[in-house]
């Protein structure tokens, strides 16, 4: 889920939506909470079942060490993200109206629609040569 939300945020930046729009700010908040939840979801299970003999096998030491290392890195990332959270959720700048914010994506969609219509018309013209009798 965090990766999907990050991709949606990247898409918003690609189409030119300002970060001050409410939908972008909501996506940012959802990304942070889903990232936090996904990284901390395994901790209670690890603590609860750490005493089981299945988890004490020597072959699992490398896996445990890598989990602890990734957990330390993720905690560091979450701490830095939490420090920057107010600026991340409330970016500076004026709030842009929806009409102005979506002007570029709508014009691009119009251009794509015109190109698709022209392509369909051209396809119909050339397909008519296949249907018409050869003289």
BAMI-12890 format. One line per field, with one value per atom (N, C-alpha, C, CB): residue number from 1; x, y, z. Coordinates in steps of 0.2 Angstrom, whole numbers, plus 5000, padded with zeros to 4 digits. Atoms other than C-alpha are relative to their C-alpha. Glycine has a CB too. Layout:
<pts>
nr <- NUM | ... $
px <- X | ... $
py <- Y | ... $
pz <- Z | ... $
</pts>
This chain:
<pts>
nr <- 1 | 1 | 1 | 1 | 2 | 2 | 2 | 2 | 3 | 3 | 3 | 3 | 4 | 4 | 4 | 4 | 5 | 5 | 5 | 5 | 6 | 6 | 6 | 6 | 7 | 7 | 7 | 7 | 8 | 8 | 8 | 8 | 9 | 9 | 9 | 9 | 10 | 10 | 10 | 10 | 11 | 11 | 11 | 11 | 12 | 12 | 12 | 12 | 13 | 13 | 13 | 13 | 14 | 14 | 14 | 14 | 15 | 15 | 15 | 15 | 16 | 16 | 16 | 16 | 17 | 17 | 17 | 17 | 18 | 18 | 18 | 18 | 19 | 19 | 19 | 19 | 20 | 20 | 20 | 20 | 21 | 21 | 21 | 21 | 22 | 22 | 22 | 22 | 23 | 23 | 23 | 23 | 24 | 24 | 24 | 24 | 25 | 25 | 25 | 25 | 26 | 26 | 26 | 26 | 27 | 27 | 27 | 27 | 28 | 28 | 28 | 28 | 29 | 29 | 29 | 29 | 30 | 30 | 30 | 30 | 31 | 31 | 31 | 31 | 32 | 32 | 32 | 32 | 33 | 33 | 33 | 33 | 34 | 34 | 34 | 34 | 35 | 35 | 35 | 35 | 36 | 36 | 36 | 36 | 37 | 37 | 37 | 37 | 38 | 38 | 38 | 38 | 39 | 39 | 39 | 39 | 40 | 40 | 40 | 40 | 41 | 41 | 41 | 41 | 42 | 42 | 42 | 42 | 43 | 43 | 43 | 43 | 44 | 44 | 44 | 44 | 45 | 45 | 45 | 45 | 46 | 46 | 46 | 46 | 47 | 47 | 47 | 47 | 48 | 48 | 48 | 48 | 49 | 49 | 49 | 49 | 50 | 50 | 50 | 50 | 51 | 51 | 51 | 51 | 52 | 52 | 52 | 52 | 53 | 53 | 53 | 53 | 54 | 54 | 54 | 54 | 55 | 55 | 55 | 55 | 56 | 56 | 56 | 56 | 57 | 57 | 57 | 57 | 58 | 58 | 58 | 58 | 59 | 59 | 59 | 59 | 60 | 60 | 60 | 60 | 61 | 61 | 61 | 61 | 62 | 62 | 62 | 62 | 63 | 63 | 63 | 63 | 64 | 64 | 64 | 64 | 65 | 65 | 65 | 65 | 66 | 66 | 66 | 66 | 67 | 67 | 67 | 67 | 68 | 68 | 68 | 68 | 69 | 69 | 69 | 69 | 70 | 70 | 70 | 70 | 71 | 71 | 71 | 71 | 72 | 72 | 72 | 72 | 73 | 73 | 73 | 73 | 74 | 74 | 74 | 74 | 75 | 75 | 75 | 75 | 76 | 76 | 76 | 76 | 77 | 77 | 77 | 77 | 78 | 78 | 78 | 78 | 79 | 79 | 79 | 79 | 80 | 80 | 80 | 80 | 81 | 81 | 81 | 81 | 82 | 82 | 82 | 82 | 83 | 83 | 83 | 83 | 84 | 84 | 84 | 84 | 85 | 85 | 85 | 85 | 86 | 86 | 86 | 86 | 87 | 87 | 87 | 87 | 88 | 88 | 88 | 88 | 89 | 89 | 89 | 89 | 90 | 90 | 90 | 90 | 91 | 91 | 91 | 91 | 92 | 92 | 92 | 92 | 93 | 93 | 93 | 93 | 94 | 94 | 94 | 94 | 95 | 95 | 95 | 95 | 96 | 96 | 96 | 96 | 97 | 97 | 97 | 97 | 98 | 98 | 98 | 98 | 99 | 99 | 99 | 99 | 100 | 100 | 100 | 100 | 101 | 101 | 101 | 101 | 102 | 102 | 102 | 102 | 103 | 103 | 103 | 103 | 104 | 104 | 104 | 104 | 105 | 105 | 105 | 105 | 106 | 106 | 106 | 106 | 107 | 107 | 107 | 107 | 108 | 108 | 108 | 108 | 109 | 109 | 109 | 109 | 110 | 110 | 110 | 110 | 111 | 111 | 111 | 111 | 112 | 112 | 112 | 112 | 113 | 113 | 113 | 113 | 114 | 114 | 114 | 114 | 115 | 115 | 115 | 115 | 116 | 116 | 116 | 116 | 117 | 117 | 117 | 117 | 118 | 118 | 118 | 118 | 119 | 119 | 119 | 119 | 120 | 120 | 120 | 120 | 121 | 121 | 121 | 121 | 122 | 122 | 122 | 122 | 123 | 123 | 123 | 123 | 124 | 124 | 124 | 124 | 125 | 125 | 125 | 125 | 126 | 126 | 126 | 126 | 127 | 127 | 127 | 127 | 128 | 128 | 128 | 128 | 129 | 129 | 129 | 129 | 130 | 130 | 130 | 130 | 131 | 131 | 131 | 131 | 132 | 132 | 132 | 132 | 133 | 133 | 133 | 133 | 134 | 134 | 134 | 134 | 135 | 135 | 135 | 135 $
px <- 5004 | 5000 | 5004 | 4995 | 4996 | 5014 | 5003 | 5005 | 4997 | 5022 | 4995 | 5003 | 5005 | 5005 | 4999 | 4994 | 5001 | 5002 | 5006 | 4999 | 4994 | 5020 | 5000 | 5006 | 5000 | 5017 | 4994 | 4998 | 5006 | 5000 | 5003 | 4994 | 4997 | 5010 | 5005 | 5004 | 4995 | 5023 | 4996 | 5004 | 5004 | 5009 | 4997 | 4994 | 5002 | 5002 | 5005 | 4997 | 4994 | 5019 | 5001 | 5006 | 4999 | 5020 | 4995 | 5000 | 5005 | 5004 | 4999 | 4993 | 4999 | 5008 | 4995 | 4999 | 5004 | 4996 | 5004 | 4996 | 4996 | 5002 | 4999 | 4998 | 5000 | 5006 | 4996 | 5007 | 5005 | 4994 | 4993 | 5001 | 5007 | 4979 | 4998 | 4999 | 5002 | 4969 | 5000 | 4993 | 4999 | 4969 | 5007 | 4997 | 4993 | 4988 | 5002 | 5004 | 4999 | 4989 | 4997 | 4998 | 5003 | 4977 | 5004 | 4993 | 4996 | 4988 | 5006 | 5001 | 4994 | 5003 | 4999 | 5003 | 5001 | 4995 | 4998 | 4994 | 5001 | 4989 | 5006 | 4995 | 4994 | 5006 | 5004 | 5004 | 4996 | 5014 | 4997 | 5000 | 5003 | 5001 | 5001 | 4993 | 4999 | 5002 | 5007 | 4997 | 4993 | 5021 | 5001 | 5004 | 4999 | 5021 | 4997 | 4997 | 5004 | 5008 | 5003 | 4993 | 4997 | 5017 | 5006 | 5000 | 4993 | 5034 | 4999 | 5004 | 5001 | 5027 | 4996 | 4998 | 5004 | 5015 | 5003 | 4996 | 4997 | 5027 | 5003 | 5005 | 4997 | 5034 | 4996 | 5001 | 5003 | 5020 | 5000 | 4993 | 5000 | 5020 | 5007 | 4999 | 4994 | 5039 | 5001 | 5005 | 4999 | 5039 | 4996 | 4997 | 5005 | 5024 | 5003 | 4993 | 4998 | 5032 | 5007 | 4997 | 4992 | 5051 | 5002 | 5003 | 4998 | 5051 | 4999 | 4997 | 5001 | 5046 | 5006 | 4995 | 4994 | 5059 | 5001 | 5000 | 5000 | 5055 | 5005 | 4994 | 4996 | 5063 | 5007 | 4996 | 4993 | 5078 | 5005 | 5000 | 4995 | 5086 | 5006 | 4996 | 4994 | 5103 | 5000 | 5006 | 5001 | 5098 | 4996 | 4996 | 5004 | 5086 | 5004 | 4994 | 4996 | 5100 | 5001 | 5007 | 4999 | 5104 | 4994 | 5003 | 5006 | 5086 | 4998 | 4994 | 5001 | 5084 | 5004 | 5001 | 4995 | 5099 | 4998 | 5007 | 5002 | 5093 | 4993 | 4999 | 5006 | 5076 | 5001 | 4995 | 4998 | 5084 | 5003 | 5004 | 4996 | 5095 | 4995 | 5005 | 5005 | 5080 | 4995 | 4996 | 5005 | 5069 | 5004 | 4999 | 4996 | 5083 | 5000 | 5007 | 5000 | 5084 | 4993 | 5002 | 5007 | 5065 | 4998 | 4995 | 5001 | 5064 | 5004 | 5002 | 4997 | 5077 | 4997 | 5008 | 5004 | 5067 | 4994 | 4999 | 5006 | 5051 | 5001 | 4997 | 4999 | 5059 | 5002 | 5006 | 4998 | 5066 | 4993 | 5005 | 5006 | 5049 | 4995 | 4996 | 5004 | 5040 | 5002 | 5000 | 4997 | 5052 | 4997 | 5007 | 5002 | 5047 | 4993 | 5004 | 5007 | 5029 | 4996 | 4997 | 5004 | 5022 | 5001 | 5001 | 4999 | 5030 | 4998 | 5008 | 5002 | 5026 | 4993 | 5002 | 5007 | 5008 | 4997 | 4996 | 5002 | 5006 | 5005 | 4998 | 4995 | 5017 | 4999 | 5001 | 5001 | 5020 | 4998 | 5007 | 5003 | 5011 | 4993 | 5002 | 5007 | 4994 | 4996 | 4999 | 5004 | 4980 | 4997 | 4994 | 5002 | 4976 | 4993 | 5005 | 5007 | 4958 | 5001 | 4996 | 5000 | 4953 | 5001 | 4994 | 5000 | 4950 | 5007 | 4996 | 4993 | 4968 | 5005 | 5003 | 4996 | 4976 | 5000 | 4999 | 5002 | 4968 | 5000 | 4994 | 5000 | 4970 | 5005 | 5002 | 4995 | 4986 | 4998 | 5007 | 5003 | 4979 | 4994 | 4999 | 5006 | 4963 | 5001 | 4994 | 4998 | 4971 | 5004 | 5004 | 4997 | 4982 | 4995 | 5005 | 5005 | 4967 | 4996 | 4995 | 5003 | 4958 | 5004 | 4999 | 4996 | 4973 | 5000 | 5007 | 5000 | 4974 | 4993 | 5001 | 5006 | 4955 | 5000 | 4994 | 4999 | 4958 | 5004 | 5002 | 4996 | 4972 | 4997 | 5007 | 5003 | 4962 | 4994 | 4997 | 5006 | 4947 | 5003 | 4996 | 4997 | 4959 | 5002 | 5005 | 4998 | 4966 | 4995 | 5004 | 5006 | 4949 | 4998 | 4995 | 5002 | 4944 | 5005 | 4999 | 4995 | 4960 | 4999 | 5007 | 5001 | 4957 | 4994 | 5000 | 5006 | 4940 | 5001 | 4994 | 4999 | 4945 | 5004 | 5004 | 4996 | 4959 | 4997 | 5007 | 5003 | 4948 | 4994 | 4996 | 5005 | 4935 | 5003 | 4997 | 4997 | 4948 | 4999 | 5007 | 5000 | 4947 | 4993 | 5002 | 5007 | 4928 | 4998 | 4996 | 5003 | 4925 | 5003 | 5003 | 4998 | 4926 | 5006 | 4994 | 4994 | 4942 | 4997 | 5006 | 5003 | 4938 | 5005 | 4998 $
py <- 4994 | 5000 | 5006 | 5000 | 4994 | 5013 | 5001 | 5000 | 4999 | 5010 | 5002 | 4993 | 4998 | 5012 | 5008 | 4996 | 4993 | 5029 | 5004 | 5000 | 4996 | 5034 | 5001 | 4997 | 4999 | 5031 | 5005 | 4993 | 4995 | 5041 | 5007 | 4998 | 4994 | 5055 | 5002 | 5000 | 4998 | 5054 | 5002 | 4994 | 4998 | 5054 | 5007 | 4995 | 4993 | 5070 | 5005 | 5000 | 4995 | 5078 | 5000 | 4998 | 5000 | 5072 | 5004 | 4993 | 4997 | 5079 | 5008 | 4997 | 4993 | 5096 | 5002 | 5004 | 4997 | 5096 | 5003 | 4994 | 4997 | 5108 | 4996 | 5007 | 5004 | 5100 | 5003 | 5000 | 4996 | 5113 | 4997 | 5007 | 5002 | 5104 | 4995 | 4997 | 5004 | 5095 | 4992 | 5001 | 5007 | 5078 | 4998 | 4999 | 5001 | 5079 | 4999 | 5005 | 5000 | 5083 | 4994 | 5006 | 5007 | 5068 | 4994 | 5000 | 5005 | 5057 | 4999 | 5000 | 5000 | 5062 | 4997 | 5007 | 5002 | 5059 | 4992 | 5003 | 5007 | 5042 | 4996 | 4998 | 5004 | 5037 | 5000 | 5004 | 5000 | 5042 | 4995 | 5007 | 5005 | 5032 | 4993 | 5002 | 5007 | 5017 | 4997 | 4999 | 5002 | 5017 | 4998 | 5006 | 5001 | 5018 | 4993 | 5006 | 5006 | 5004 | 4994 | 5000 | 5006 | 4992 | 4999 | 5002 | 5002 | 4994 | 4998 | 5006 | 5002 | 4992 | 4994 | 5006 | 5006 | 4978 | 4994 | 4999 | 5007 | 4964 | 5000 | 4999 | 5000 | 4970 | 4996 | 5007 | 5004 | 4963 | 4993 | 5002 | 5008 | 4946 | 4998 | 4999 | 5003 | 4945 | 5000 | 5005 | 5000 | 4950 | 4994 | 5006 | 5005 | 4938 | 4993 | 5000 | 5006 | 4923 | 4999 | 4998 | 5000 | 4926 | 4994 | 5006 | 5006 | 4912 | 4994 | 5001 | 5007 | 4898 | 4997 | 5001 | 5004 | 4885 | 5001 | 4993 | 4999 | 4887 | 5006 | 5000 | 4993 | 4905 | 5000 | 5006 | 5001 | 4899 | 4996 | 4998 | 5004 | 4889 | 5004 | 4997 | 4996 | 4894 | 5002 | 4995 | 4998 | 4895 | 5006 | 4994 | 4994 | 4909 | 5006 | 4999 | 4995 | 4920 | 5006 | 4998 | 4995 | 4929 | 5003 | 4996 | 4997 | 4932 | 5005 | 4995 | 4996 | 4939 | 5006 | 4997 | 4995 | 4950 | 5005 | 4998 | 4995 | 4957 | 5003 | 4996 | 4997 | 4960 | 5006 | 4995 | 4995 | 4970 | 5006 | 4997 | 4994 | 4980 | 5004 | 4997 | 4996 | 4984 | 5004 | 4995 | 4996 | 4989 | 5006 | 4995 | 4994 | 5000 | 5006 | 4999 | 4995 | 5009 | 5003 | 4996 | 4997 | 5010 | 5005 | 4994 | 4995 | 5018 | 5006 | 4996 | 4994 | 5030 | 5004 | 4999 | 4997 | 5034 | 5003 | 4996 | 4997 | 5036 | 5006 | 4994 | 4995 | 5047 | 5007 | 4999 | 4994 | 5059 | 5002 | 4998 | 4998 | 5058 | 5004 | 4994 | 4997 | 5062 | 5007 | 4996 | 4993 | 5077 | 5005 | 5000 | 4996 | 5084 | 5000 | 4998 | 5001 | 5079 | 5007 | 4996 | 4993 | 5097 | 5003 | 5004 | 4997 | 5104 | 4995 | 5001 | 5005 | 5088 | 5000 | 4993 | 5000 | 5089 | 5007 | 4997 | 4993 | 5108 | 5004 | 5004 | 4996 | 5114 | 5007 | 4996 | 4993 | 5132 | 5002 | 5004 | 4998 | 5141 | 5001 | 4995 | 4999 | 5147 | 4994 | 5006 | 5005 | 5135 | 5002 | 4999 | 4999 | 5133 | 4998 | 4997 | 5002 | 5132 | 4994 | 5005 | 5007 | 5115 | 5002 | 4996 | 4998 | 5124 | 5001 | 5006 | 4998 | 5131 | 4994 | 5006 | 5006 | 5115 | 4995 | 4997 | 5006 | 5103 | 5003 | 4997 | 4997 | 5115 | 4996 | 5007 | 5003 | 5106 | 4992 | 5000 | 5007 | 5088 | 4999 | 4996 | 5000 | 5092 | 5002 | 5005 | 4999 | 5100 | 4994 | 5006 | 5006 | 5085 | 4994 | 4997 | 5005 | 5074 | 5001 | 4999 | 4998 | 5084 | 4998 | 5008 | 5001 | 5083 | 4992 | 5002 | 5007 | 5064 | 4997 | 4996 | 5002 | 5063 | 5002 | 5003 | 4998 | 5073 | 4995 | 5007 | 5005 | 5061 | 4994 | 5000 | 5006 | 5046 | 5000 | 4998 | 4999 | 5053 | 5000 | 5006 | 4999 | 5057 | 4993 | 5005 | 5006 | 5040 | 4995 | 4997 | 5004 | 5031 | 5002 | 5001 | 4997 | 5042 | 4997 | 5007 | 5003 | 5037 | 4993 | 5002 | 5007 | 5019 | 4998 | 4997 | 5001 | 5020 | 5001 | 5004 | 4998 | 5028 | 4994 | 5006 | 5005 | 5015 | 4993 | 4999 | 5007 | 5000 | 5000 | 5000 | 5000 | 5006 | 4997 | 5007 | 5003 | 5001 | 4992 | 5002 | 5007 | 4983 | 4998 | 4998 | 5002 | 4983 | 5001 | 5003 | 4998 | 4992 | 4995 | 5007 | 5005 | 4981 | 5003 | 4999 | 4998 | 4982 | 5001 | 4995 | 4998 | 4991 | 4999 | 5007 $
pz <- 5000 | 5000 | 5000 | 5006 | 5000 | 5004 | 4993 | 5005 | 5007 | 4987 | 4995 | 4998 | 5004 | 4978 | 5001 | 5001 | 4999 | 4987 | 4998 | 5008 | 5003 | 4983 | 4993 | 5002 | 5007 | 4965 | 4998 | 4997 | 5001 | 4966 | 5001 | 5004 | 4998 | 4974 | 4994 | 5006 | 5006 | 4960 | 4994 | 4999 | 5006 | 4947 | 5000 | 4999 | 4999 | 4955 | 4998 | 5007 | 5002 | 4953 | 4992 | 5004 | 5007 | 4935 | 4996 | 4998 | 5003 | 4930 | 5002 | 5001 | 4999 | 4938 | 5006 | 4994 | 4995 | 4953 | 5006 | 5003 | 4995 | 4966 | 5007 | 5001 | 4994 | 4983 | 5005 | 5003 | 4995 | 4992 | 4999 | 4999 | 5002 | 4984 | 5006 | 4993 | 4994 | 4998 | 4998 | 5001 | 5002 | 4988 | 5000 | 4993 | 5000 | 4987 | 5008 | 4996 | 4992 | 5006 | 5003 | 5003 | 4997 | 5010 | 4998 | 4997 | 5002 | 4999 | 5004 | 4993 | 4996 | 5009 | 5007 | 5000 | 4994 | 5025 | 5000 | 5003 | 5000 | 5020 | 4998 | 4994 | 5001 | 5013 | 5007 | 4995 | 4994 | 5030 | 5005 | 5003 | 4996 | 5040 | 4998 | 5001 | 5003 | 5029 | 5001 | 4993 | 4999 | 5029 | 5007 | 4998 | 4993 | 5048 | 5002 | 5004 | 4998 | 5050 | 4997 | 4998 | 5003 | 5038 | 5003 | 4992 | 4997 | 5046 | 5007 | 5000 | 4993 | 5064 | 5001 | 5004 | 5000 | 5060 | 5003 | 4994 | 4998 | 5063 | 5007 | 4995 | 4994 | 5079 | 5006 | 5003 | 4995 | 5090 | 4999 | 5001 | 5001 | 5082 | 5001 | 4992 | 4999 | 5083 | 5008 | 4997 | 4993 | 5102 | 5003 | 5003 | 4997 | 5105 | 4999 | 4997 | 5001 | 5097 | 5000 | 4993 | 5000 | 5100 | 5004 | 5002 | 4996 | 5113 | 4997 | 5007 | 5003 | 5102 | 4997 | 4994 | 5002 | 5098 | 4992 | 5002 | 5007 | 5079 | 4998 | 4997 | 5001 | 5080 | 5003 | 5002 | 4997 | 5089 | 4996 | 5007 | 5004 | 5075 | 4998 | 4994 | 5002 | 5070 | 4993 | 5001 | 5007 | 5052 | 4999 | 4996 | 5000 | 5056 | 5002 | 5004 | 4998 | 5063 | 4995 | 5003 | 5005 | 5047 | 4998 | 4994 | 5001 | 5044 | 5005 | 4999 | 4995 | 5061 | 5000 | 5007 | 5001 | 5059 | 4995 | 4999 | 5005 | 5043 | 5001 | 4993 | 4998 | 5050 | 5005 | 5003 | 4995 | 5065 | 4996 | 5005 | 5003 | 5053 | 4996 | 4995 | 5004 | 5041 | 5005 | 4996 | 4995 | 5057 | 5002 | 5005 | 4997 | 5063 | 4994 | 5001 | 5006 | 5045 | 5000 | 4994 | 5001 | 5044 | 5006 | 5000 | 4994 | 5062 | 4999 | 5006 | 5001 | 5057 | 4995 | 4998 | 5005 | 5041 | 5003 | 4994 | 4997 | 5051 | 5005 | 5004 | 4995 | 5064 | 4996 | 5004 | 5004 | 5050 | 4997 | 4995 | 5004 | 5041 | 5005 | 4997 | 4995 | 5058 | 5001 | 5006 | 4998 | 5061 | 4994 | 5000 | 5006 | 5043 | 4999 | 4994 | 5002 | 5044 | 5000 | 5006 | 5000 | 5048 | 4993 | 5005 | 5007 | 5032 | 4994 | 5000 | 5006 | 5022 | 4999 | 5002 | 5001 | 5026 | 4998 | 5007 | 5001 | 5025 | 4996 | 5007 | 5004 | 5011 | 4999 | 4993 | 5000 | 5009 | 4993 | 5001 | 5006 | 4995 | 5000 | 4994 | 5000 | 4990 | 4998 | 4996 | 5002 | 4989 | 4993 | 5005 | 5007 | 4970 | 4999 | 4995 | 5002 | 4964 | 4996 | 4997 | 5004 | 4956 | 4993 | 5002 | 5007 | 4939 | 4998 | 4999 | 5002 | 4939 | 5001 | 5004 | 4999 | 4946 | 4995 | 5007 | 5005 | 4934 | 4992 | 5001 | 5006 | 4919 | 4995 | 5000 | 5004 | 4912 | 4999 | 5003 | 5001 | 4915 | 4995 | 5006 | 5004 | 4907 | 4992 | 5002 | 5007 | 4891 | 4997 | 5000 | 5002 | 4890 | 4998 | 5005 | 5001 | 4891 | 4993 | 5006 | 5007 | 4877 | 4994 | 5001 | 5006 | 4866 | 4999 | 5002 | 5001 | 4869 | 4997 | 5006 | 5003 | 4865 | 4992 | 5003 | 5007 | 4849 | 4996 | 4999 | 5003 | 4844 | 4999 | 5004 | 5001 | 4847 | 4995 | 5007 | 5005 | 4837 | 4993 | 5002 | 5006 | 4823 | 4997 | 4999 | 5001 | 4824 | 4998 | 5005 | 5002 | 4823 | 4993 | 5006 | 5007 | 4808 | 4995 | 5000 | 5005 | 4799 | 4999 | 5002 | 5001 | 4803 | 4996 | 5007 | 5003 | 4797 | 4992 | 5002 | 5007 | 4780 | 4997 | 5000 | 5003 | 4777 | 5001 | 5004 | 5000 | 4783 | 4994 | 5007 | 5005 | 4770 | 4993 | 4999 | 5005 | 4757 | 5000 | 4999 | 4999 | 4763 | 4998 | 5007 | 5001 | 4762 | 4993 | 5005 | 5006 | 4746 | 4994 | 4998 | 5005 | 4730 | 4996 | 4995 | 5004 | 4720 | 4993 | 5000 | 5007 | 4703 | 4995 | 5000 $
</pts>
